[in-house]
Amino acid sequence: MRKPDRIREQVAVEAARLMYEDGVREYRDAKRKAAKRFGPEKALSLGAHLPSNTEIHDELARLIAAREETALPERLLTLRLTALGYLELFEPFSPYLVGSVLSGAVTGQSDIDIHLFADSVEEVEELLQQHGLPFETETVSVRKGGRINDYIHVYLEDQGVPVECSVYPVEERHNRTVSSITGKPMERANLKQLKRLISATLEEEGINGAQT
Protein backbone atom coordinates (compact mmCIF):
# COMPACT_ATOMS: atom_id res chain seq x y z
CA MET A 1 0.00 0.00 0.00
CA ARG A 2 1.31 3.42 -0.99
CA LYS A 3 2.44 5.54 1.94
CA PRO A 4 0.56 8.86 2.19
CA ASP A 5 2.61 11.86 1.07
CA ARG A 6 1.88 14.40 3.81
CA ILE A 7 3.73 17.25 2.09
CA ARG A 8 1.83 16.62 -1.16
CA GLU A 9 -1.46 16.67 0.75
CA GLN A 10 -0.53 19.88 2.58
CA VAL A 11 0.51 21.59 -0.65
CA ALA A 12 -2.84 20.64 -2.22
CA VAL A 13 -4.74 22.05 0.79
CA GLU A 14 -2.69 25.26 0.75
CA ALA A 15 -3.08 25.69 -3.03
CA ALA A 16 -6.85 25.27 -2.68
CA ARG A 17 -6.86 27.89 0.09
CA LEU A 18 -4.95 30.32 -2.12
CA MET A 19 -7.49 29.85 -4.89
CA TYR A 20 -10.41 30.25 -2.50
CA GLU A 21 -9.21 33.10 -0.28
CA ASP A 22 -6.71 34.99 -2.45
CA GLY A 23 -8.41 34.56 -5.82
CA VAL A 24 -5.51 32.77 -7.53
CA ARG A 25 -7.15 31.55 -10.75
CA GLU A 26 -4.60 29.17 -12.27
CA TYR A 27 -3.83 25.81 -10.67
CA ARG A 28 -0.22 26.17 -11.81
CA ASP A 29 0.23 29.46 -9.97
CA ALA A 30 -1.51 28.24 -6.80
CA LYS A 31 0.63 25.09 -6.77
CA ARG A 32 3.88 27.04 -7.08
CA LYS A 33 2.94 29.56 -4.40
CA ALA A 34 1.83 26.82 -2.03
CA ALA A 35 5.00 24.76 -2.60
CA LYS A 36 7.27 27.66 -1.65
CA ARG A 37 5.83 27.58 1.86
CA PHE A 38 7.05 24.03 2.39
CA GLY A 39 10.58 24.28 1.00
CA PRO A 40 12.55 24.95 -2.20
CA GLU A 41 10.19 24.50 -5.12
CA LYS A 42 12.74 22.59 -7.20
CA ALA A 43 13.36 20.08 -4.42
CA LEU A 44 9.63 19.56 -3.96
CA SER A 45 9.17 18.96 -7.67
CA LEU A 46 11.99 16.43 -7.84
CA GLY A 47 10.59 14.69 -4.78
CA ALA A 48 7.17 14.31 -6.41
CA HIS A 49 5.61 16.38 -3.64
CA LEU A 50 3.63 18.61 -5.99
CA PRO A 51 -0.05 17.57 -6.22
CA SER A 52 -1.93 17.21 -9.47
CA ASN A 53 -4.52 19.76 -10.57
CA THR A 54 -7.17 17.14 -9.83
CA GLU A 55 -6.04 16.87 -6.20
CA ILE A 56 -6.15 20.66 -5.80
CA HIS A 57 -9.55 20.83 -7.48
CA ASP A 58 -10.91 18.21 -5.09
CA GLU A 59 -9.57 20.12 -2.09
CA LEU A 60 -11.07 23.35 -3.44
CA ALA A 61 -14.46 21.69 -3.89
CA ARG A 62 -14.34 20.40 -0.30
CA LEU A 63 -13.37 23.85 0.98
CA ILE A 64 -16.21 25.54 -0.88
CA ALA A 65 -18.73 22.96 0.32
CA ALA A 66 -17.58 23.34 3.94
CA ARG A 67 -17.57 27.12 4.05
CA GLU A 68 -20.35 28.08 1.69
CA GLU A 69 -23.00 25.42 1.91
CA THR A 70 -25.80 28.01 2.08
CA ALA A 71 -24.32 30.65 -0.24
CA LEU A 72 -23.15 28.34 -3.02
CA PRO A 73 -26.48 27.48 -4.71
CA GLU A 74 -27.54 31.13 -5.14
CA ARG A 75 -24.09 32.21 -6.28
CA LEU A 76 -23.85 29.38 -8.80
CA LEU A 77 -27.30 30.08 -10.20
CA THR A 78 -26.50 33.80 -10.53
CA LEU A 79 -23.26 33.08 -12.38
CA ARG A 80 -24.94 30.57 -14.69
CA LEU A 81 -27.72 33.03 -15.52
CA THR A 82 -25.11 35.68 -16.30
CA ALA A 83 -23.25 33.18 -18.46
CA LEU A 84 -26.51 32.34 -20.25
CA GLY A 85 -26.86 35.98 -21.27
CA TYR A 86 -23.41 35.93 -22.85
CA LEU A 87 -24.00 32.65 -24.64
CA GLU A 88 -27.12 34.26 -26.14
CA LEU A 89 -25.11 37.35 -27.09
CA PHE A 90 -22.36 35.28 -28.70
CA GLU A 91 -24.70 32.82 -30.41
CA PRO A 92 -23.26 33.64 -33.88
CA PHE A 93 -19.94 32.22 -32.65
CA SER A 94 -21.14 28.80 -31.40
CA PRO A 95 -20.33 29.58 -27.75
CA TYR A 96 -19.69 27.04 -25.00
CA LEU A 97 -19.53 27.58 -21.25
CA VAL A 98 -16.56 25.86 -19.61
CA GLY A 99 -14.75 25.96 -16.28
CA SER A 100 -15.91 26.41 -12.71
CA VAL A 101 -19.32 27.95 -13.49
CA LEU A 102 -20.18 24.80 -15.40
CA SER A 103 -18.61 22.35 -12.93
CA GLY A 104 -20.16 24.12 -9.93
CA ALA A 105 -16.98 24.71 -7.89
CA VAL A 106 -17.36 28.49 -7.70
CA THR A 107 -16.22 31.03 -5.13
CA GLY A 108 -16.94 34.71 -4.65
CA GLN A 109 -14.02 35.43 -6.99
CA SER A 110 -14.83 33.01 -9.80
CA ASP A 111 -14.93 34.18 -13.39
CA ILE A 112 -17.03 33.01 -16.32
CA ASP A 113 -15.11 31.13 -19.02
CA ILE A 114 -16.52 30.91 -22.54
CA HIS A 115 -15.14 29.39 -25.75
CA LEU A 116 -16.03 31.12 -29.02
CA PHE A 117 -15.41 30.05 -32.62
CA ALA A 118 -15.04 32.80 -35.22
CA ASP A 119 -13.36 33.45 -38.56
CA SER A 120 -11.61 36.41 -36.94
CA VAL A 121 -11.45 38.08 -33.53
CA GLU A 122 -12.52 41.30 -35.24
CA GLU A 123 -16.00 39.82 -35.68
CA VAL A 124 -16.26 39.31 -31.92
CA GLU A 125 -14.93 42.80 -31.22
CA GLU A 126 -17.42 44.34 -33.64
CA LEU A 127 -20.33 42.58 -31.91
CA LEU A 128 -19.20 43.88 -28.51
CA GLN A 129 -18.78 47.40 -29.89
CA GLN A 130 -22.28 47.29 -31.35
CA HIS A 131 -23.63 46.52 -27.86
CA GLY A 132 -21.46 49.16 -26.21
CA LEU A 133 -19.61 46.62 -24.08
CA PRO A 134 -16.05 47.57 -23.04
CA PHE A 135 -13.44 44.84 -23.39
CA GLU A 136 -9.75 44.09 -23.52
CA THR A 137 -7.85 41.52 -25.58
CA GLU A 138 -4.73 39.47 -24.99
CA THR A 139 -2.79 36.87 -26.98
CA VAL A 140 -2.38 33.63 -25.04
CA SER A 141 -0.13 30.74 -26.07
CA VAL A 142 -1.74 27.30 -25.67
CA ARG A 143 -0.25 23.85 -26.29
CA LYS A 144 -2.62 21.74 -28.38
CA GLY A 145 -1.73 18.50 -30.11
CA GLY A 146 1.94 18.85 -29.30
CA ARG A 147 2.10 22.33 -30.84
CA ILE A 148 2.00 25.78 -29.29
CA ASN A 149 -0.68 27.99 -30.85
CA ASP A 150 -1.57 31.61 -30.15
CA TYR A 151 -5.21 32.44 -29.41
CA ILE A 152 -6.93 35.71 -28.59
CA HIS A 153 -8.70 36.04 -25.25
CA VAL A 154 -11.34 38.74 -24.84
CA TYR A 155 -11.96 40.03 -21.30
CA LEU A 156 -15.15 41.70 -20.10
CA GLU A 157 -16.67 42.46 -16.73
CA ASP A 158 -20.29 42.11 -15.66
CA GLN A 159 -21.16 43.71 -12.30
CA GLY A 160 -17.76 42.84 -10.92
CA VAL A 161 -17.68 39.33 -12.42
CA PRO A 162 -14.83 38.77 -14.91
CA VAL A 163 -15.86 37.15 -18.19
CA GLU A 164 -13.07 35.54 -20.22
CA CYS A 165 -13.76 34.53 -23.82
CA SER A 166 -11.23 32.37 -25.66
CA VAL A 167 -11.57 32.82 -29.42
CA TYR A 168 -10.74 29.79 -31.59
CA PRO A 169 -10.90 29.29 -35.37
CA VAL A 170 -14.22 27.94 -36.63
CA GLU A 171 -12.60 24.72 -37.84
CA GLU A 172 -11.55 23.88 -34.25
CA ARG A 173 -15.10 23.77 -32.93
CA HIS A 174 -15.15 19.98 -32.73
CA ASN A 175 -11.64 19.72 -31.26
CA ARG A 176 -12.35 19.99 -27.55
CA THR A 177 -9.63 21.56 -25.43
CA VAL A 178 -7.98 19.19 -22.95
CA SER A 179 -8.79 19.98 -19.32
CA SER A 180 -5.82 20.97 -17.15
CA ILE A 181 -7.59 19.19 -14.27
CA THR A 182 -8.49 15.80 -15.71
CA GLY A 183 -6.26 15.58 -18.78
CA LYS A 184 -9.38 14.60 -20.74
CA PRO A 185 -11.49 16.65 -23.20
CA MET A 186 -12.94 19.59 -21.31
CA GLU A 187 -16.58 19.49 -20.24
CA ARG A 188 -18.56 22.21 -22.00
CA ALA A 189 -22.17 23.31 -22.43
CA ASN A 190 -23.74 25.12 -25.36
CA LEU A 191 -26.71 27.46 -25.07
CA LYS A 192 -29.33 24.71 -25.16
CA GLN A 193 -27.46 22.54 -22.63
CA LEU A 194 -26.96 25.44 -20.22
CA LYS A 195 -30.66 26.29 -20.38
CA ARG A 196 -31.50 22.69 -19.48
CA LEU A 197 -29.02 22.76 -16.60
CA ILE A 198 -30.51 25.97 -15.20
CA SER A 199 -34.07 24.69 -15.62
CA ALA A 200 -33.19 21.49 -13.77
CA THR A 201 -31.66 23.54 -10.96
CA LEU A 202 -34.72 25.76 -10.65
CA GLU A 203 -37.02 22.74 -10.62
CA GLU A 204 -34.93 21.08 -7.91
CA GLU A 205 -34.95 24.23 -5.80
CA GLY A 206 -38.71 24.46 -6.23
CA ILE A 207 -39.12 20.90 -4.99
CA ASN A 208 -36.75 21.48 -2.09
CA GLY A 209 -38.51 24.72 -1.25
CA ALA A 210 -41.85 22.99 -1.18
CA GLN A 211 -40.47 20.33 1.17
CA THR A 212 -38.93 22.73 3.69
C-alpha positions in Angstrom: 0.0 0.0 0.0 1.3 3.4 -1.0 2.4 5.5 1.9 0.6 8.9 2.2 2.6 11.9 1.1 1.9 14.4 3.8 3.7 17.2 2.1 1.8 16.6 -1.2 -1.5 16.7 0.7 -0.5 19.9 2.6 0.5 21.6 -0.6 -2.8 20.6 -2.2 -4.7 22.0 0.8 -2.7 25.3 0.7 -3.1 25.7 -3.0 -6.9 25.3 -2.7 -6.9 27.9 0.1 -5.0 30.3 -2.1 -7.5 29.9 -4.9 -10.4 30.3 -2.5 -9.2 33.1 -0.3 -6.7 35.0 -2.5 -8.4 34.6 -5.8 -5.5 32.8 -7.5 -7.1 31.5 -10.8 -4.6 29.2 -12.3 -3.8 25.8 -10.7 -0.2 26.2 -11.8 0.2 29.5 -10.0 -1.5 28.2 -6.8 0.6 25.1 -6.8 3.9 27.0 -7.1 2.9 29.6 -4.4 1.8 26.8 -2.0 5.0 24.8 -2.6 7.3 27.7 -1.7 5.8 27.6 1.9 7.1 24.0 2.4 10.6 24.3 1.0 12.5 25.0 -2.2 10.2 24.5 -5.1 12.7 22.6 -7.2 13.4 20.1 -4.4 9.6 19.6 -4.0 9.2 19.0 -7.7 12.0 16.4 -7.8 10.6 14.7 -4.8 7.2 14.3 -6.4 5.6 16.4 -3.6 3.6 18.6 -6.0 -0.1 17.6 -6.2 -1.9 17.2 -9.5 -4.5 19.8 -10.6 -7.2 17.1 -9.8 -6.0 16.9 -6.2 -6.1 20.7 -5.8 -9.6 20.8 -7.5 -10.9 18.2 -5.1 -9.6 20.1 -2.1 -11.1 23.3 -3.4 -14.5 21.7 -3.9 -14.3 20.4 -0.3 -13.4 23.9 1.0 -16.2 25.5 -0.9 -18.7 23.0 0.3 -17.6 23.3 3.9 -17.6 27.1 4.1 -20.4 28.1 1.7 -23.0 25.4 1.9 -25.8 28.0 2.1 -24.3 30.7 -0.2 -23.1 28.3 -3.0 -26.5 27.5 -4.7 -27.5 31.1 -5.1 -24.1 32.2 -6.3 -23.8 29.4 -8.8 -27.3 30.1 -10.2 -26.5 33.8 -10.5 -23.3 33.1 -12.4 -24.9 30.6 -14.7 -27.7 33.0 -15.5 -25.1 35.7 -16.3 -23.3 33.2 -18.5 -26.5 32.3 -20.3 -26.9 36.0 -21.3 -23.4 35.9 -22.9 -24.0 32.7 -24.6 -27.1 34.3 -26.1 -25.1 37.4 -27.1 -22.4 35.3 -28.7 -24.7 32.8 -30.4 -23.3 33.6 -33.9 -19.9 32.2 -32.7 -21.1 28.8 -31.4 -20.3 29.6 -27.7 -19.7 27.0 -25.0 -19.5 27.6 -21.2 -16.6 25.9 -19.6 -14.8 26.0 -16.3 -15.9 26.4 -12.7 -19.3 28.0 -13.5 -20.2 24.8 -15.4 -18.6 22.3 -12.9 -20.2 24.1 -9.9 -17.0 24.7 -7.9 -17.4 28.5 -7.7 -16.2 31.0 -5.1 -16.9 34.7 -4.7 -14.0 35.4 -7.0 -14.8 33.0 -9.8 -14.9 34.2 -13.4 -17.0 33.0 -16.3 -15.1 31.1 -19.0 -16.5 30.9 -22.5 -15.1 29.4 -25.7 -16.0 31.1 -29.0 -15.4 30.1 -32.6 -15.0 32.8 -35.2 -13.4 33.5 -38.6 -11.6 36.4 -36.9 -11.5 38.1 -33.5 -12.5 41.3 -35.2 -16.0 39.8 -35.7 -16.3 39.3 -31.9 -14.9 42.8 -31.2 -17.4 44.3 -33.6 -20.3 42.6 -31.9 -19.2 43.9 -28.5 -18.8 47.4 -29.9 -22.3 47.3 -31.3 -23.6 46.5 -27.9 -21.5 49.2 -26.2 -19.6 46.6 -24.1 -16.1 47.6 -23.0 -13.4 44.8 -23.4 -9.7 44.1 -23.5 -7.9 41.5 -25.6 -4.7 39.5 -25.0 -2.8 36.9 -27.0 -2.4 33.6 -25.0 -0.1 30.7 -26.1 -1.7 27.3 -25.7 -0.3 23.9 -26.3 -2.6 21.7 -28.4 -1.7 18.5 -30.1 1.9 18.9 -29.3 2.1 22.3 -30.8 2.0 25.8 -29.3 -0.7 28.0 -30.8 -1.6 31.6 -30.2 -5.2 32.4 -29.4 -6.9 35.7 -28.6 -8.7 36.0 -25.3 -11.3 38.7 -24.8 -12.0 40.0 -21.3 -15.2 41.7 -20.1 -16.7 42.5 -16.7 -20.3 42.1 -15.7 -21.2 43.7 -12.3 -17.8 42.8 -10.9 -17.7 39.3 -12.4 -14.8 38.8 -14.9 -15.9 37.2 -18.2 -13.1 35.5 -20.2 -13.8 34.5 -23.8 -11.2 32.4 -25.7 -11.6 32.8 -29.4 -10.7 29.8 -31.6 -10.9 29.3 -35.4 -14.2 27.9 -36.6 -12.6 24.7 -37.8 -11.6 23.9 -34.3 -15.1 23.8 -32.9 -15.2 20.0 -32.7 -11.6 19.7 -31.3 -12.3 20.0 -27.6 -9.6 21.6 -25.4 -8.0 19.2 -23.0 -8.8 20.0 -19.3 -5.8 21.0 -17.1 -7.6 19.2 -14.3 -8.5 15.8 -15.7 -6.3 15.6 -18.8 -9.4 14.6 -20.7 -11.5 16.7 -23.2 -12.9 19.6 -21.3 -16.6 19.5 -20.2 -18.6 22.2 -22.0 -22.2 23.3 -22.4 -23.7 25.1 -25.4 -26.7 27.5 -25.1 -29.3 24.7 -25.2 -27.5 22.5 -22.6 -27.0 25.4 -20.2 -30.7 26.3 -20.4 -31.5 22.7 -19.5 -29.0 22.8 -16.6 -30.5 26.0 -15.2 -34.1 24.7 -15.6 -33.2 21.5 -13.8 -31.7 23.5 -11.0 -34.7 25.8 -10.7 -37.0 22.7 -10.6 -34.9 21.1 -7.9 -35.0 24.2 -5.8 -38.7 24.5 -6.2 -39.1 20.9 -5.0 -36.7 21.5 -2.1 -38.5 24.7 -1.3 -41.8 23.0 -1.2 -40.5 20.3 1.2 -38.9 22.7 3.7 
